[in-house]
Amino acid sequence: MCMTSSSVHAPPFGSRIISRSKGNSPGNGKAIIILANQWLKPWAILLDHFMVKNHHLGIFLSTILFACTDCGAVTIGLAGSSEFGEAGNVIRRLVNEWANKTGNQVEYVSKPNSYSAAFAEFLVDWTAHTPDIDVYSIDTSWQGTAAPYAIDLTKFFRAEELEVHFPQVIKNNTVDGKLVSIPTSVDVGLLYYRTDLLKKYGFSHPPETWDELTEMAQVIQAGERAAGDPDFYGYLWQGKDESLTVNVMEWIFSYGGGSVIEPDGQVSINNPKAIDALNRARQWLGTISPVATLSYAEEECRNTFQDGHSAFMRNWPYVYSLADKPESRISGKFSVIELPKGGDPGTHAGSLGGWSLMVSKDSRHPEVAADFVKYFSSVEVEKQVALELCGMPSRPALYQDQDILNKYPWFAKLPALFDHAVARPSSQLGAKYNRLSYLVSHQIDLFLRHSESAEETVHRIEAGTKKLMATK
């Protein structure tokens, strides 16, 4: 925006100051200034006066003004935040609120929808020491990889500010004593089920075990197909890339088969209970679950379930608010519960997920970036995200918030699920976790396609995992 001696208009907060001069004589000297803060307006008018009356003094003053404003209002880069749809609208509004309060500006850098593609893109940025991205939104399982490229956020957060978050998430986000990131939301795998269809087919409660789910899904699927829906399936789950790895870990843990790598570093996947879990899952593919499941991520499952073509679905909490919209075919006809357990000796187990914000070591403005992280992990923002997007807060106290419970009564039972949530072994492997995820998803994909037995599959995963652990 141009400024002359007759008019000065300040743009919204967040713009930077840019100062240029044209010519060397007082008669044609002009300052072109983009203002960052409203308080600079009178000073800009005075500066323009000096540019006309005394060119050299004007240049001197403009340099001081530029330096002061650059310290007070900066632009930071944010990578990985939602940019599109309803989530994008909410996040942008909250970002703008922070910008208006602080006078700073945020530039978005979108990430690919694919988990593995986003991880790879971030890793390229980190190893290239990209200075234009100050804040990254990173997954629960990326903490070990991100640690060398992150600022230790204990410099900016007091102990009492961290104690209000779920302790297991803060522990997950701490690598070798460094607090890599601050959680803004958490996730846990849930079972969605059609309440109307359970009632229609005479079931009084949702499945407690995987065996019960299999039997109920078969009955409902047969009935709905006979009633005229040939595309109806009993159970939907994710069979693609990292999403498959997450499901596999839930199956194995629910049968009592461990976590692939235990907290003490022991590789535990090669055991009879893990084999039982995998064999049960293979029975679903092509029967109660579509063969195309191996190409399904979360959204493919949600769309099918939301269109009314499935009785059960494994997914994350975000689905609830979308599936319950008035225009949804299943609005008011479904509920959620913890995932089934693998029989009497098993346990209910949903994978631990969620997103956190880290500040890059290459940030030009770490203090401003940390302030942004503090704002987005605040109780006010997490409450808004919960109410508007059904996001799970990282603060236990919000699960007792009456406004949230009035809208989502089932939130009250979610904190208990964290007690036995399945943590992916990213802290044990650090930067090599992505290789483990590929190993697991690739070998399980072959197994589900009947290329290998369950015994061969766990043996291959065990051998590959031990190699990764030996060279980490």
C-alpha positions as CSV (number, residue, x, y, z in Angstrom):
1,M,0.0,0.0,0.0
2,C,1.4,3.4,-1.0
3,M,1.8,6.2,1.5
4,T,2.0,9.9,0.4
5,S,1.9,13.1,2.4
6,S,-1.8,13.3,2.0
7,S,-2.8,9.7,3.0
8,V,-1.7,6.9,5.1
9,H,-3.7,3.6,5.6
10,A,-2.5,0.8,7.7
11,P,-3.3,-2.8,6.5
12,P,-4.5,-5.5,8.9
13,F,-2.1,-6.8,11.5
14,G,0.5,-9.2,10.3
15,S,1.9,-7.3,7.3
16,R,5.5,-6.4,7.3
17,I,7.1,-3.0,6.9
18,I,8.8,-2.5,3.6
19,S,10.7,0.8,3.1
20,R,12.0,2.0,-0.3
21,S,13.0,5.4,-1.7
22,K,12.9,6.7,-5.2
23,G,15.6,9.1,-6.4
24,N,18.1,11.1,-4.5
25,S,16.6,14.6,-4.2
26,P,14.2,15.8,-1.6
27,G,11.8,16.9,-4.3
28,N,11.0,13.4,-5.6
29,G,11.7,11.3,-2.5
30,K,8.8,9.1,-1.5
31,A,8.5,6.3,1.1
32,I,6.4,3.2,0.2
33,I,5.6,1.6,3.5
34,I,3.4,-1.4,4.3
35,L,2.5,-0.9,8.0
36,A,2.4,-3.8,10.5
37,N,0.8,-2.0,13.4
38,Q,-1.7,0.8,13.7
39,W,0.4,2.6,16.3
40,L,3.0,3.4,13.5
41,K,0.5,5.5,11.5
42,P,1.5,8.9,12.9
43,W,5.2,8.0,12.7
44,A,4.8,7.1,9.1
45,I,3.2,10.4,8.4
46,L,6.1,12.2,10.1
47,L,8.6,10.0,8.2
48,D,7.0,10.9,4.9
49,H,7.4,14.6,5.8
50,F,11.1,14.1,6.4
51,M,11.5,12.2,3.2
52,V,10.2,15.3,1.3
53,K,12.0,17.9,3.4
54,N,15.3,16.2,4.3
55,H,15.9,13.1,2.2
56,H,18.9,11.8,4.2
57,L,17.3,12.3,7.5
58,G,14.2,10.5,6.2
59,I,16.3,7.5,5.1
60,F,17.9,7.4,8.6
61,L,14.5,7.4,10.4
62,S,13.0,4.9,8.0
63,T,15.8,2.5,8.8
64,I,15.1,2.8,12.5
65,L,11.4,2.4,12.0
66,F,11.9,-0.7,9.9
67,A,14.2,-2.3,12.5
68,C,11.8,-1.6,15.4
69,T,8.7,-2.9,13.5
70,D,10.5,-6.1,12.3
71,C,11.2,-6.9,15.9
72,G,7.5,-6.4,16.9
73,A,5.7,-8.0,14.0
74,V,7.0,-10.9,11.9
75,T,5.7,-13.6,9.6
76,I,6.1,-17.2,10.6
77,G,5.6,-20.3,8.4
78,L,3.2,-23.1,9.5
79,A,3.4,-26.5,7.9
80,G,0.9,-29.3,8.2
81,S,-2.2,-27.4,9.4
82,S,-5.5,-28.2,7.8
83,E,-6.2,-25.7,5.0
84,F,-9.4,-27.0,3.4
85,G,-13.0,-27.8,4.3
86,E,-14.6,-27.1,7.6
87,A,-11.4,-27.9,9.5
88,G,-9.5,-25.4,7.4
89,N,-12.0,-22.7,8.0
90,V,-11.9,-23.2,11.8
91,I,-8.1,-23.3,11.9
92,R,-7.7,-20.2,9.8
93,R,-10.1,-18.3,12.0
94,L,-8.1,-19.3,15.1
95,V,-4.8,-18.4,13.3
96,N,-6.3,-15.0,12.4
97,E,-7.3,-14.4,16.1
98,W,-3.7,-15.0,17.2
99,A,-2.4,-12.7,14.4
100,N,-4.8,-9.9,15.4
101,K,-3.8,-10.2,19.0
102,T,0.0,-10.3,18.4
103,G,0.3,-8.2,15.2
104,N,2.1,-11.2,13.5
105,Q,1.3,-13.1,10.4
106,V,1.2,-16.8,9.5
107,E,1.9,-18.2,6.1
108,Y,0.5,-21.7,5.4
109,V,2.6,-24.5,3.8
110,S,0.2,-27.3,3.0
111,K,1.1,-31.0,3.5
112,P,0.1,-34.0,1.4
113,N,-2.9,-35.9,2.5
114,S,-0.8,-39.1,2.6
115,Y,0.8,-39.8,6.0
116,S,4.0,-41.2,4.4
117,A,4.3,-38.4,1.8
118,A,3.9,-35.7,4.5
119,F,6.5,-37.4,6.6
120,A,8.9,-37.5,3.7
121,E,8.3,-33.9,2.7
122,F,8.9,-32.7,6.3
123,L,12.1,-34.7,6.5
124,V,13.4,-33.0,3.3
125,D,12.6,-29.6,4.9
126,W,14.4,-30.5,8.2
127,T,17.5,-31.9,6.6
128,A,17.7,-28.9,4.3
129,H,17.4,-26.6,7.3
130,T,14.5,-24.7,5.7
131,P,14.2,-21.3,7.6
132,D,10.9,-20.3,6.1
133,I,8.9,-22.8,8.2
134,D,8.9,-22.1,11.9
135,V,6.1,-24.4,13.2
136,Y,5.3,-27.9,12.1
137,S,2.2,-29.9,13.0
138,I,3.6,-33.4,13.5
139,D,2.1,-36.9,14.2
140,T,2.5,-38.7,17.5
141,S,4.9,-41.2,15.8
142,W,7.3,-38.6,14.3
143,Q,8.8,-37.4,17.6
144,G,12.0,-39.4,17.4
145,T,12.6,-38.3,13.9
146,A,11.8,-34.7,14.5
147,A,13.9,-34.4,17.7
148,P,17.2,-33.3,16.1
149,Y,15.5,-30.6,14.2
150,A,13.3,-29.2,17.0
151,I,13.9,-26.6,19.7
152,D,13.5,-27.9,23.2
153,L,10.2,-26.4,24.2
154,T,10.9,-26.6,27.9
155,K,12.6,-23.2,27.3
156,F,9.2,-21.7,26.7
157,F,6.8,-23.8,28.8
158,R,6.8,-24.0,32.6
159,A,6.3,-27.4,34.3
160,E,2.8,-26.4,35.4
161,E,1.9,-25.6,31.8
162,L,2.8,-29.1,30.8
163,E,1.1,-30.9,33.7
164,V,-2.4,-29.9,32.3
165,H,-1.9,-32.3,29.3
166,F,-2.2,-36.0,29.3
167,P,1.1,-37.2,30.9
168,Q,1.5,-40.1,28.5
169,V,1.5,-37.7,25.5
170,I,4.0,-35.4,27.1
171,K,6.2,-38.5,27.7
172,N,5.7,-39.6,24.1
173,N,6.8,-36.2,22.9
174,T,9.9,-36.1,25.0
175,V,13.0,-37.6,23.4
176,D,16.2,-38.0,25.3
177,G,15.1,-35.3,27.7
178,K,14.1,-32.9,24.9
179,L,10.5,-31.7,24.7
180,V,10.1,-32.0,20.9
181,S,6.5,-30.7,20.6
182,I,3.4,-29.6,22.5
183,P,0.2,-31.6,21.9
184,T,-2.8,-29.8,20.5
185,S,-5.1,-32.8,20.0
186,V,-5.0,-36.5,20.8
187,D,-6.6,-39.5,19.1
188,V,-7.5,-43.1,19.9
189,G,-8.9,-45.7,17.6
190,L,-12.7,-46.3,18.1
191,L,-15.4,-48.7,16.9
192,Y,-18.3,-47.0,15.2
193,Y,-21.5,-49.0,15.0
194,R,-25.0,-48.6,13.6
195,T,-27.4,-48.5,16.5
196,D,-30.4,-48.9,14.2
197,L,-29.1,-52.0,12.5
198,L,-28.1,-53.7,15.8
199,K,-31.7,-53.2,17.0
200,K,-33.1,-54.3,13.6
201,Y,-31.2,-57.6,13.8
202,G,-31.9,-58.3,17.4
203,F,-28.5,-57.5,19.0
204,S,-28.8,-55.8,22.4
205,H,-25.3,-54.5,22.7
206,P,-22.2,-53.7,20.5
207,P,-19.5,-56.4,20.1
208,E,-17.3,-57.1,23.1
209,T,-14.8,-59.3,21.2
210,W,-13.6,-59.6,17.6
211,D,-15.4,-63.0,17.3
212,E,-18.6,-61.2,18.3
213,L,-18.0,-58.5,15.7
214,T,-17.4,-61.0,13.0
215,E,-20.6,-62.9,13.7
216,M,-22.7,-59.8,14.0
217,A,-21.2,-58.3,10.9
218,Q,-22.0,-61.5,8.9
219,V,-25.7,-61.4,10.0
220,I,-26.2,-57.7,9.3
221,Q,-24.4,-57.8,6.0
222,A,-26.4,-60.8,4.7
223,G,-29.7,-59.1,5.8
224,E,-28.9,-55.7,4.2
225,R,-27.8,-57.3,1.0
226,A,-31.0,-59.4,0.8
227,A,-32.9,-56.2,1.4
228,G,-31.4,-54.6,-1.7
229,D,-28.0,-53.1,-0.9
230,P,-25.4,-55.3,-2.7
231,D,-22.6,-52.9,-1.7
232,F,-23.2,-53.3,2.0
233,Y,-20.3,-54.7,4.2
234,G,-20.2,-55.7,7.8
235,Y,-16.9,-54.1,8.8
236,L,-14.6,-51.3,7.5
237,W,-11.0,-50.7,8.5
238,Q,-7.9,-49.1,7.0
239,G,-5.6,-51.3,4.9
240,K,-3.2,-48.7,3.4
241,D,0.3,-47.7,4.5
242,E,0.6,-46.3,8.1
243,S,-3.1,-46.8,8.6
244,L,-2.7,-50.6,8.1
245,T,0.2,-50.6,10.6
246,V,-2.0,-48.8,13.2
247,N,-4.8,-51.4,12.7
248,V,-2.3,-54.3,12.9
249,M,-0.9,-53.1,16.2
250,E,-4.4,-52.8,17.6
251,W,-5.3,-56.4,16.6
252,I,-2.1,-57.8,18.0
253,F,-2.3,-55.9,21.3
254,S,-5.9,-56.8,21.8
255,Y,-5.1,-60.5,21.6
256,G,-2.3,-60.0,24.2
257,G,0.4,-60.3,21.6
258,G,2.4,-57.2,22.6
259,S,3.4,-54.0,20.8
260,V,5.9,-55.4,18.1
261,I,8.7,-53.7,20.1
262,E,8.3,-53.5,23.8
263,P,9.3,-50.4,25.9
264,D,12.5,-52.2,27.0
265,G,13.5,-52.7,23.3
266,Q,12.5,-56.4,23.0
267,V,11.1,-57.4,19.6
268,S,8.0,-59.4,20.6
269,I,5.9,-59.9,17.5
270,N,6.7,-63.5,16.8
271,N,4.3,-65.2,19.3
272,P,1.2,-67.3,19.0
273,K,-1.2,-64.6,20.1
274,A,0.0,-62.3,17.4
275,I,-0.5,-65.1,14.9
276,D,-4.1,-65.6,16.1
277,A,-4.8,-61.9,15.7
278,L,-3.5,-61.9,12.1
279,N,-5.4,-65.0,11.1
280,R,-8.7,-63.6,12.4
281,A,-8.2,-60.4,10.4
282,R,-7.5,-62.3,7.2
283,Q,-10.8,-63.9,7.5
284,W,-12.5,-60.5,7.1
285,L,-11.0,-59.6,3.8
286,G,-13.4,-60.4,0.9
287,T,-16.1,-61.6,3.4
288,I,-17.3,-58.9,5.8
289,S,-14.7,-56.4,4.5
290,P,-14.3,-55.4,0.8
291,V,-11.2,-56.6,-1.0
292,A,-10.6,-52.9,-1.8
293,T,-9.8,-52.4,1.9
294,L,-6.1,-52.7,1.1
295,S,-6.4,-49.4,-0.6
296,Y,-8.6,-47.7,2.0
297,A,-7.4,-45.0,4.4
298,E,-9.6,-43.2,6.9
299,E,-11.6,-41.1,4.5
300,E,-12.6,-44.0,2.2
301,C,-14.0,-45.8,5.2
302,R,-15.8,-42.7,6.5
303,N,-17.5,-42.0,3.2
304,T,-18.7,-45.6,2.9
305,F,-20.0,-45.8,6.5
306,Q,-21.5,-42.3,6.2
307,D,-23.4,-43.3,3.1
308,G,-25.0,-46.2,5.1
309,H,-23.1,-49.1,3.5
310,S,-21.6,-50.7,6.6
311,A,-22.5,-51.9,10.1
312,F,-19.2,-51.4,11.8
313,M,-16.1,-49.2,11.2
314,R,-12.8,-48.6,12.9
315,N,-11.8,-45.0,12.7
316,W,-10.7,-41.9,14.6
317,P,-12.9,-39.5,16.7
318,Y,-13.0,-36.8,14.0
319,V,-15.5,-38.9,12.0
320,Y,-18.3,-38.4,14.6
321,S,-19.1,-34.8,13.9
322,L,-19.0,-35.4,10.1
323,A,-21.2,-38.5,10.1
324,D,-23.7,-36.9,12.5
325,K,-24.4,-33.8,10.3
326,P,-28.1,-33.4,9.4
327,E,-27.4,-34.2,5.7
328,S,-25.7,-37.5,6.6
329,R,-27.7,-40.7,5.9
330,I,-26.8,-42.1,9.3
331,S,-27.2,-39.0,11.4
332,G,-28.6,-40.1,14.8
333,K,-28.2,-43.8,13.9
334,F,-24.8,-44.7,15.2
335,S,-22.6,-44.6,18.2
336,V,-19.0,-45.3,19.3
337,I,-17.3,-47.7,21.7
338,E,-13.9,-49.0,22.4
339,L,-12.5,-51.5,19.9
340,P,-13.2,-55.2,20.6
341,K,-10.8,-57.4,22.5
342,G,-9.3,-60.6,21.3
343,G,-11.3,-63.0,23.5
344,D,-11.4,-63.4,27.3
345,P,-7.6,-63.1,27.9
346,G,-7.4,-60.1,25.5
347,T,-7.9,-56.4,26.1
348,H,-9.6,-53.5,24.5
349,A,-7.0,-51.5,22.6
350,G,-7.0,-48.4,20.4
351,S,-3.9,-46.9,18.9
352,L,-2.7,-43.7,20.4
353,G,-2.7,-40.9,17.8
354,G,-2.8,-37.1,17.7
355,W,-1.0,-34.0,16.5
356,S,1.5,-31.7,18.2
357,L,3.3,-28.5,17.2
358,M,7.1,-28.3,17.1
359,V,9.3,-25.2,16.6
360,S,12.1,-25.7,14.1
361,K,15.7,-25.2,15.2
362,D,16.1,-23.2,12.0
363,S,13.3,-20.8,12.8
364,R,14.2,-17.1,12.5
365,H,11.6,-16.2,15.1
366,P,11.6,-19.0,17.8
367,E,10.0,-16.8,20.5
368,V,7.1,-15.8,18.2
369,A,6.7,-19.4,17.0
370,A,6.6,-20.7,20.6
371,D,4.0,-18.1,21.4
372,F,1.9,-19.4,18.5
373,V,2.3,-23.0,19.9
374,K,1.3,-21.8,23.3
375,Y,-1.8,-20.2,21.9
376,F,-2.9,-23.2,19.9
377,S,-2.4,-25.6,22.8
378,S,-4.4,-23.3,25.1
379,V,-7.5,-24.5,26.9
380,E,-9.6,-21.9,24.9
381,V,-8.4,-23.1,21.5
382,E,-8.6,-26.8,22.3
383,K,-12.2,-26.3,23.5
384,Q,-13.2,-24.6,20.3
385,V,-11.6,-27.3,18.2
386,A,-13.5,-29.9,20.3
387,L,-16.8,-28.2,19.9
388,E,-16.5,-27.4,16.2
389,L,-14.5,-30.3,14.8
390,C,-15.0,-33.0,17.4
391,G,-11.2,-32.9,18.0
392,M,-10.0,-34.7,21.2
393,P,-8.3,-32.3,23.5
394,S,-4.9,-33.0,25.0
395,R,-6.1,-31.7,28.3
396,P,-8.0,-34.2,30.6
397,A,-10.0,-31.4,32.2
398,L,-11.8,-30.6,29.0
399,Y,-13.4,-34.1,29.1
400,Q,-15.4,-32.8,32.0
401,D,-16.3,-29.5,30.4
402,Q,-20.1,-29.2,30.4
403,D,-20.3,-27.4,27.0
404,I,-18.4,-30.2,25.4
405,L,-20.3,-33.0,27.1
406,N,-23.7,-31.4,26.2
407,K,-22.7,-31.8,22.5
408,Y,-20.7,-35.0,22.8
409,P,-21.7,-37.0,25.9
410,W,-19.5,-39.9,24.8
411,F,-16.4,-37.8,25.4
412,A,-16.7,-38.6,29.1
413,K,-15.6,-42.2,28.6
414,L,-12.6,-41.4,26.3
415,P,-9.9,-40.6,29.0
416,A,-10.2,-44.1,30.3
417,L,-9.2,-45.5,26.8
418,F,-5.8,-43.8,27.1
419,D,-5.0,-46.1,30.0
420,H,-4.6,-49.0,27.5
421,A,-4.0,-47.1,24.3
422,V,-1.4,-48.7,22.0
423,A,1.6,-46.5,21.5
424,R,3.5,-47.1,18.2
425,P,7.2,-47.8,18.9
426,S,8.5,-44.6,17.5
427,S,10.4,-43.7,20.6
428,Q,12.3,-47.0,20.4
429,L,13.3,-46.5,16.8
430,G,13.5,-42.7,16.4
431,A,14.1,-41.7,12.7
432,K,13.8,-45.4,11.6
433,Y,10.2,-45.7,12.7
434,N,9.0,-45.0,9.2
435,R,11.0,-48.0,7.9
436,L,9.4,-50.2,10.5
437,S,5.9,-48.9,9.5
438,Y,6.7,-49.8,5.9
439,L,8.0,-53.2,6.9
440,V,4.9,-54.0,8.8
441,S,2.4,-52.7,6.3
442,H,4.2,-54.4,3.4
443,Q,4.4,-57.8,5.0
444,I,0.9,-57.7,6.3
445,D,-0.4,-56.6,2.8
446,L,1.3,-59.7,1.4
447,F,-0.2,-61.8,4.2
448,L,-3.7,-60.5,3.7
449,R,-3.4,-61.3,0.0
450,H,-2.6,-64.9,1.0
451,S,0.9,-64.7,-0.3
452,E,2.4,-65.9,3.0
453,S,1.2,-67.6,6.2
454,A,0.9,-65.7,9.5
455,E,3.9,-67.6,10.9
456,E,6.1,-66.6,7.9
457,T,4.8,-63.0,8.2
458,V,5.7,-62.5,11.9
459,H,9.1,-64.2,11.3
460,R,9.9,-61.7,8.5
461,I,8.7,-58.7,10.6
462,E,10.7,-59.9,13.6
463,A,13.9,-60.3,11.5
464,G,13.5,-56.9,9.9
465,T,12.7,-55.2,13.1
466,K,15.8,-56.7,14.9
467,K,18.0,-55.3,12.1
468,L,16.5,-51.9,12.5
469,M,17.0,-52.0,16.3
470,A,20.6,-53.2,15.8
471,T,21.5,-50.2,13.5
472,K,19.5,-47.4,15.1
